[in-house]
């Protein structure tokens, strides 16, 4: 059973940086699609960034150039480096995993319904 545990959230001022981590366990196959989603109060959950087993990354337009997704394959940790944070980045951030992808990650990563393994979330608050 895949388990995901996020950490690294917090409160920062606009322009600041945070790095989120997601410790993963319970799977051995290299092929996967790992995604960071976020959900702000009153808004739908949205995909922020994704990475596949080969390290290919995808980003939402709203975070391109500011956020970087990466993974440590040996330690099985997923990261999200967030720079130049804006108040609109304030949300609960979740990592999600698909360890048996049915298609290239780039095809479906923004669809939260495709992912059945989720972490508990970590709060990011950006003040102006």
C-alpha positions in Angstrom: 0.0 0.0 0.0 1.4 3.3 -1.0 1.9 5.8 1.8 2.7 9.5 1.4 3.6 12.0 4.1 4.0 15.7 3.3 6.1 18.2 5.3 7.6 21.6 4.8 4.6 23.9 4.7 4.4 27.1 6.7 3.8 30.8 6.6 5.9 33.2 4.5 5.7 36.7 3.1 5.2 37.3 -0.6 8.5 36.8 -2.5 9.7 34.1 -0.1 10.5 30.5 -0.6 9.5 27.1 0.8 10.4 23.6 0.0 7.8 20.9 0.4 8.7 17.2 0.9 6.7 14.1 0.4 8.1 10.9 1.8 6.8 7.9 -0.1 6.8 4.2 0.7 5.0 1.0 -0.2 5.9 0.6 -3.9 8.9 -0.7 -5.8 8.2 -0.1 -9.5 10.2 2.7 -11.1 7.4 3.8 -13.4 5.1 6.3 -11.7 3.4 9.6 -11.9 3.8 11.8 -8.8 1.9 15.0 -8.5 1.6 18.0 -6.2 -2.0 19.3 -6.0 -3.2 22.2 -4.0 -6.6 23.4 -2.8 -7.5 26.8 -1.5 -10.7 27.4 0.5 -13.7 27.5 -1.7 -11.8 26.4 -4.8 -11.3 23.1 -6.6 -8.2 21.0 -6.2 -5.7 21.9 -8.9 -2.6 20.2 -10.2 0.6 22.2 -9.6 3.4 20.0 -10.9 4.1 16.4 -11.8 7.0 14.2 -12.4 7.3 10.7 -13.9 9.8 7.9 -13.3 12.2 9.3 -16.0 12.2 12.7 -14.3 10.1 14.5 -16.9 8.2 17.3 -15.3 5.0 19.2 -16.0 3.8 22.4 -14.4 0.7 24.5 -14.2 1.0 27.8 -16.1 0.5 29.7 -12.8 3.7 28.3 -11.3 6.0 27.9 -14.3 9.4 29.6 -13.6 8.7 29.8 -9.9 8.2 26.1 -8.7 10.4 23.1 -9.4 9.4 19.5 -8.8 12.1 16.9 -8.2 12.5 13.5 -6.7 15.2 11.5 -4.9 14.7 8.0 -6.2 17.0 6.4 -3.7 15.3 8.0 -0.7 11.9 7.9 -2.4 11.1 11.5 -1.6 9.3 14.0 -3.8 10.0 17.7 -3.5 8.4 20.9 -4.5 10.7 24.0 -4.4 8.6 27.1 -4.4 10.2 30.5 -5.0 8.8 33.9 -5.5 5.6 32.9 -3.6 2.5 35.0 -4.1 -0.6 35.3 -1.8 -2.6 33.3 -4.4 -0.3 30.3 -3.8 -1.9 30.0 -0.3 -3.5 26.6 -0.1 -3.3 23.1 1.3 -0.7 21.2 -0.7 -1.1 17.5 -1.3 1.2 14.9 -2.9 -0.5 12.1 -4.9 0.9 9.0 -6.6 0.0 6.7 -9.4 2.5 3.8 -9.3 0.9 1.9 -12.2 0.4 4.7 -14.8 -2.0 3.8 -17.6 -0.7 6.5 -19.9 2.2 9.0 -19.9 2.0 11.2 -16.8 1.8 14.3 -19.0 -1.6 13.1 -20.3 -3.5 12.9 -17.1 -1.6 14.5 -14.2 -4.0 17.4 -13.7 -7.0 15.0 -13.1 -7.1 14.4 -9.4 -9.7 11.6 -9.9 -7.0 9.5 -11.5 -5.0 9.3 -8.2 -5.9 7.0 -5.4 -2.9 7.5 -3.1 -2.8 10.8 -1.2 -0.9 12.4 1.6 -2.6 14.3 4.4 -1.6 17.7 3.1 0.6 20.5 4.3 -0.6 24.1 4.6 1.2 26.9 2.8 0.2 30.5 3.7 1.7 33.5 1.8 1.0 37.0 3.2 1.2 40.2 1.2 
